[in-house]
Structures are given as C-alpha cells and as structure tokens.
Amino acid sequence: MRIVNAVLCLLMVLFAAVQYNDPDALFWGVIYGAAAVWCGLAAFRPDVFEKTLARGLLTASVALSVFGVIWFWPKTEGFWHMDVWWETETAREGMGMMIVLLAIAVAWLTVRTKRKAF
C-alpha cells in the first residue's frame, strides 16, 4: 500500500499544482493538498497514525470528503464523458472531489489495516 499511497500523494500534488490559473485555486489547492498530505503520511510516516488525534483528523477528512462529493456532485448529464468534463467546470470539480475521496479513503484504509495488524 505504500506505493499506492505514494502515487496518490504525487497525483494530488500535481492536481494542486495545476490549479494556478483557476479563479478558486486556493480553495482547490487546499483540498488537493490535504489529500496529498494524508497519502504522503500513510506512505512515508505511518507511525504518525499511532496517535488518536491523527487518526481522528484522518477520519474527519474522510467524512468531509464524502460531504464534498455530495456537494460538488456534477449535475451535468454524462459528466464522465470527456467532451463534457473538458468543457464544464462543475463536472471537473465534482470528479476532482471524487478522486480526493478515493485518495483519502485509501490512506484511511491503509491506516486501519495496519492498526489491526498490531
């Protein structure tokens, strides 16, 4: 799982980096950055999650991501088609939030699985 989390961390950093010309770049940069931090910690510093506070914050991030997916769910029909999300900002934002949820959920599952092993 270390490699999966490392790849997701890199992907989230790249997502944050391409926000530079977006009007709400800071908002989305923070969201992608938070996902990158969680994936990076799960990949390279899993010992951080031995503390209850870190596990609680990660769980809260999962919950916030679920809320974000519901909030930003694309209302455009066929949002998953390239010609739609290429042109429609709300479809890209909704799909981005889905990817963030996936990344944070992988980090959460990694931490949860490692914790059960002890």
DRENGUSE-472656 format. One record per atom (N, C-alpha, C): z, x, y; residue in one letter. Coordinates in steps of 0.05 Angstrom, whole numbers, plus 5000, padded with zeros to 4 digits. Layout:
ZXYA;...
//
This chain:
500050164976M;500050005000M;500050175025M;500850425022R;500850605045R;498050625058R;496050655041I;493350685051I;492350425064I;492950205052V;492149945064V;493449905091V;496049965093N;497449945119N;496350145139N;495650385131A;494550585149A;491850495159A;490150385142V;487550285151V;487850055170V;489649865164L;490149645182L;491249735209L;492949935208C;494050055233C;491750165250C;490050315238L;487750425252L;485950205263L;485450005247L;483849775255L;485049635279L;487649595279M;488949455301M;488949625327M;489149895324V;488950075347V;486050055358V;484050045341L;481350015351L;480949745365L;482049535353F;481849265366F;483149275394F;485449405396A;486749425422A;485049585442A;483849795432A;482249975449A;479749835461A;478549655445V;476049525455V;476749295474V;479149255480Q;479949045499Q;479649135528Q;478949375533Y;478949495560Y;477449335581Y;475249195573N;473749055593N;474148745592N;476148665577D;476748385574D;478548295597D;478148055609P;479947965630P;482847945622P;483347885597D;486147865588D;486748095569D;485848335576A;486148575559A;489048645553A;490748615573L;493548685568L;494848505547L;494248245549F;495348055530F;494548125502F;491948155497W;490948205470W;491548495462W;491648675480G;492448955473G;495248965462G;497048815474V;499848805464V;499948675436V;498448465432I;498448335406I;497348525385I;495048645390Y;493948835370Y;495749085368Y;496849165389G;498649395389G;501149345372G;502249115374A;504649045358A;503949045328A;501648935321A;500748945293A;500349235284A;499149395301A;498749675295A;501449825290A;503349765306V;506049885303V;507249805276V;507249545269W;508449465244W;506949585220W;504349585221C;502849705199C;503350005197C;503450135220G;504050425221G;506750495210G;508750335217L;511450375207L;511550325177L;510150115168A;510150055139A;508750285123A;506750405136A;505350625122A;506750885123A;507850965146F;508751235150F;511851255153F;513251045160R;516151055163R;517450805151R;517050765125P;518250525113P;521350525113P;522550755117D;525450775118D;526550625142D;524950575163V;525850415186V;526750135178V;525450035157F;526049755149F;528549735132F;529949955128E;532549935115E;534649795133E;534049785158K;535849655178K;535049355180K;537049195181T;536648905183T;535148825208T;535648955230L;534348895255L;531248925253L;530349145241A;527549195239A;526248975221A;527548915199R;526448705181R;526348435195R;528448385211G;528548125225G;526348115246G;525848325260L;523748335280L;520948305267L;520648435244L;518048405230L;517648115221L;519747995210T;519547715202T;518947535226T;520247585249A;519647435273A;516747475282A;515647715278S;512847765285S;510947605267S;511747585242V;510047415223V;510047125233V;512447025240A;512646755250A;511046715275A;511246905294L;509746885319L;506746895314L;505947055294S;503147065287S;502046805275S;503746675259V;502946415248V;502546225271V;504446225290F;504246045314F;501746115329F;501146375332G;498746465347G;496146365333G;496146375307V;493746275293V;493345985298V;495545835297I;495345545302I;494445495331I;495645645350W;495045605379W;492145685385W;491245905374F;488546005381F;486445925360F;487045745342W;485045665322W;482545575336W;480245685329P;477745615343P;476945325338P;476245195360K;475444915358K;472444885356K;471045115358T;468145125356T;467345085327T;465444905322E;464444865295E;463045105285E;463545175260G;462345405247G;463045675261G;465545695270F;466345935285F;466046195269F;465946175243W;465646415227W;462846525225W;460846375235H;458146475236H;457746675259H;456346885253M;456047105273M;454947005299M;452946835299D;451746745324D;453646575340D;455746455328V;457746305343V;459746495355V;461046665339W;463146835350W;462047055367W;459547125365W;458347325382W;458247215411W;457846955414E;457546825440E;460046695451E;461846615433T;464146455441T;466746615441T;467946645464E;470446805467E;472746675451E;472946415452T;475246285438T;475046325408T;472646325397A;472246375369A;473146665362A;472446855378R;473247135374R;476247165376R;477547035395E;480447045398E;481846925374E;480846695365G;482046565342G;481846745317G;479546855313M;479147025290M;480747285292M;481047385316G;482747625321G;485547565314G;486547335321M;489247255314M;489647225284M;487647125270M;487747105241M;487947385229M;486547575240I;486547855230I;489347975235I;490447925259V;493148015265V;495147905245V;495047655239L;496847535219L;496547675192L;494047725184L;493647855159L;494948135159L;494548285180A;495648555182A;498648555181A;499848385197I;502748375198I;503848265171I;502448075159A;503447975133A;503248195112A;501248365112V;501148585093V;503448775097V;504148835122A;506449005127A;508948875117A;509248615123W;511648475114W;511848475083W;509648415070L;509648415040L;510248695029L;509348905042T;509849175034T;512849225036T;514049155058V;516949205062V;518549035042V;517748795038R;519148615019R;518948714991R;516648814983T;516248914956T;517849174951T;517849354971K;519449604969K;522349544968K;523249344983R;526049274983R;527049174956R;525349024943K;526148914916K;526249134896K;524749354900A;524649574881A;527349724880A;528849714902F;531349864903F;533549734888F;
//
